[in-house]
Each structure stands twice: as structure tokens, then as C-alpha cells.
């Protein structure tokens, strides 16, 4: 049996329902980068715990509270990066959608320093293909 990489374990501690608890796992200069040309009003760099909270509040507001993150896999890359695949579901502009997402996490000194959140905005997952 293989032990889980410590950076994967660290990311698993991030509870989207209790972001206040994330303060001890985020670096002081933490940045969440959200790249999405279809949501230009939300795309950008969110700094610190407050920025992370603002990002998820914006997603919740934009999707009328329907935004859900469904983790698929997490792959550590060396001692600094982790690539996570998720399949996120939401209702956007009245339309239920599911999209594949890749997040690249950078871990420095045992804390989450940066995340690049990259959704596949041009290829929606058909309802029959959902995991």
C-alpha cells in the first residue's frame, strides 16, 4: 500500500463549506487564479483567505447556489505541484451544466501558495458522460 503524498493530504484538508478553517493551510501570499473567458466577471486573481472566500461566494451567487465540486483525481508532481482533476456541476443562466476542470496547486513550505483553476469552458460534459 502506498502512502498518500503529503501535498495531496494537505489539499484534502481544504473544506469548501468551511473556508475559515483553511487559514492555517494557506500561505500568507496565497493566490487563487481563475481563468474563464466565459465568466469574465469572475475571472481573475483572488488573494489571501478573503480572496478565496470571495471567489467561492461569487461562484455561488453566479450559479444560484448550485455550484458543486466533484473531485476525480489528484497527482503530485515532484515536491511542489499537485494536479487535480474535478468535474464541476452547476446551473448557469438557467442551464444545468457539468464541466471538466484541472487545478494546478503549488505547495511551498507545507502551505498552499497558489492555485490555477482552469475549466474546460469550450467542452461541456454531456449528462450521460457524468461520473
Secondary structure, DSSP 8 states (H G I E B T S, - for coil): -----HHHHHHHT--TT-GGGGGGGEEEEEEEEEE-GGGTTT-EEEEHHHHHHHHHHHHHHHTTT--EEEEEEEEEETTTEEEEEEEEEEEETTEEEEEEEEEEEEEETTEEEEEEEEEEEEEE--GGG--
